[in-house]
Amino acid sequence: MHFEELIKTIKERREVLQVTQETLAELSGVGLRTLKQFESGKGNPTLLTLSKLADVLGMEVNLNVKNLSRKE
């Protein structure tokens, strides 16, 4: 998933649940400024921050690492 799509998904989920940015920040322990920057596409959240936001919204963040085996 591309970063823009991730932002859109989290923002849409927050809006569907009718949760304000202030409430999401408080419940997740993520700073309001950090959340606003993320939703505006200006922030660079850590995986932990994304996980905290997703958890409050009933979502889950998964990280998949590609197998980059060398071909010799």
N, C-alpha and C positions, 0 to 999 in steps of 0.2 A: 504494500500500500504506500502510495506517495504521501509525502508530508502534508500537502494541501488537502488530500482526501482524508487524512487522519484528523486534521483540524476540523473539517466540515462534519465528519462523523460525530466527533465529541460534542461540537457545538449543537448539532441537530438533536442529539440525545438529551442534552441539557435542556433544550427548549421544549422537547416533547414531554419531559418530566416536569416542566414548568419550574425549573430550579434557576434562581438568579445566579449571576456570576459571584455575587457576594456570599450567597449561601453555599455554593459549591466550593469556594475558596475556604470558607470556615470549616465545612465538613471534611474536606480532604486534607486540610493542613497546608495547602498551597497558598502562597501569597496572592492577594487579589491582583496586584500589578503583574505578577508572573502569568496568571491566568488570562488577563486582558491582553498581554503581549502575545501569548500563545494563540488566542482566538483571532487576533488581528494578523497573524502570520509573521510577526516580528520577533517572536521569542524563539529560543532554542532549548526546549525543555529536556531534562534528563529522562532516562527511562523510568526512574523512581517517581518523578513528578507525573509522568503519563500514567503510570500504574495507580497512583493515588487518585487521580481524577477519574480514571476508568472504574476503579473499585466503587467509588461513591455512586457512579452512574449505572452500576450493575453490569459493567462491561469487563473485558479481560484483555490485557496486552500480551501478545506472544511474540517472542523474538526467534526468528529462524536464521541460522547461520549456514550459508552456502558451503558446500564441500568444494574447495578450490584445489583439487589434486592436480599436481603438475603432470604434464605429458612430456616425456623425454624422448 
